[in-house]
Amino acid sequence: MIPHRMSRRAVPHLRALLAARVRRLRAARGLNRAALAQKCGLHASFVAAVERGTQSISLDSLYRLAEALDVLPEALIAGAVTEPAGESEGRQALA
């Protein structure tokens, strides 16, 4: 069962990881949100929501952001397959 506050589309720690990486890369490239949004063809409010970790993102949008930030898409989500502490308890390892 999905907890009341957790989105059915993505878990919060994955959105937070993506948000932090997009913010860091955008700042490192000297772009504000509006400039990044224009460069990748996404709406500025969407980019802002991604950076806050409140917006789930499609693969298409992930690719567009990565291209605008001049990184591979996997650089935005690398390491995201690890689970938050305690969530894997009780699960059996796959062979």
N, C-alpha and C positions, 0 to 999 in steps of 0.2 A: 504494500500500500504506500502511496506517495503522501508524505506529510503535507498538511494544509498549506504551508508557506512555500513549498518547493514546486517549481514549475514542472510541468509534465514534459517540456521540450528540452530542458537542459538543467543540470544541477548547478546551484549557485557557485560552487568553487571553480567550475570550469569557466563560467562567465566572468568571475573575478580575475582569473588568470589571464584571460584574453583582454579584459579591460586594462589591466596593468601594463601588459605588453604594448598594446596600441598606444596608450598614453605616453609611455616611455619612448617608443620609437618616433611618435609624432613630434614630441618635444626635442628629441635628439636631431631631428631634421629641420627644426626651426619653423614648423608649420602650426598654425592655429587650427581649431576644429573646422572652421569654414573653408580654409584652404585645403585641408585634407579631404573634406567632403566633395569639394569641387574637383579635386584631382582624381578621385575614384568614382565620381558620378553618383554618389549617395547623398541623401538629404542630411544637412548639418544636425538636425535634431536626432536622426538615427545614429550618426556617429557619436553624438554626445551620450545617447542612451547606451551604446556599446561600451563607451569609456566609463560609464557609471556601473556597468555590469548588470543593467536592468533589462537589456534587450538580447534575446536569442538572435542568432545570426545564421543565415543560409551559407552553404558552401560557395555560392556565387558571390555573395557579399564579402565573405572571408577572402576569397581570391582577389577581389577588387581592392580591398584594403591592403592586402599584402603587396600587390603590384604597385599601388600608390606609395607605399612605404619602402619599396625597393628591397623586399625580403621574400623568401619563399613562404607559401601559406603555412607550412608546417612549423616555421619559426614562431608563428603567433600562438600555436597551441602545443608545442613540444613539451612533453612531460605531463600533459593533461590526462593521460590514462591512469595515473595513480589516483587512488581513492583517498578521501579525507580520513584521518585517523579513526579507527573503530568501525568503519563501514564494511570492512571485509570480514569481520568476525562472523563465524558461523557459516561462511561460504567454503565450499570444498574447491581445492585447486583442480584445474582442468588438466587432464593428462595429455 
